[in-house]
Amino acid sequence: MVAKASQQKLPEKKKTSLLSQGLIGLSWTLLFFFLGSYLITETWFWGYRGKWTNINTYIPRKEKIFTEAELLQYDGTDPKKPIYLAIDGDVYDVTTGGGWYGRGGSYHHFAGKDAARAYVTGCFEDHLTHDLRGLSPEQLKGIEHWKKFYEKHHRYHKIGRVLHNPIPKDAPIPKPCKSAVGQKP
């Protein structure tokens, strides 16, 4: 009987390679990481909301070049067109923030133009211009802050640049605004 059992072939166990075991382990780890994140924080990335969670960061696009007149077409008044704004020459797509940048939104005055000066002066009537002459170093740092805000935002993304007409040398520097809106603390 022992001879009979030895003649019967037992099914061989399939051996898995170290690489496939590693990939299976990595897959389970990633699954638990994202599932745990969603169950605990209700976000897939443990609450992180930045440039790296924006899918547009990973889609290569050719940079668009706009004139001031072309950029003005994307000011949020036409619901069929995206909403763009520019700051210091860089153009960003802010369509997902249409409630703020679209018609009737509290930041609509920034849409369709480069209003870099108004970002730091708070004058939303006279300073909706890209003219940065006469600003203090602190105000110029403020413009860099806003550029980083749009660059690293989890919903907005850079799409190109706007070409401005040169500012004439004899053009006056915009006057300080008395109706400026104060900065929030």
Secondary structure, 3 states (H helix, E strand, C coil): CHHHHHHCCCCCCCCCCHHHHHHHHHHHHHHHHHHHHHHHHCCCCCCCCCHHHCHHHCCCCCCEEEEHHHHHCCCCCCCCCCCEEEECCEEEECHHHHHHHCCCCCCHHHECCECHHHHHHCCCCCCCCCCCCCCCHHHHHHHHHHHHHHHCCCCCEEEEEEECCCCCCCCCCCCCCCCCCCCCC
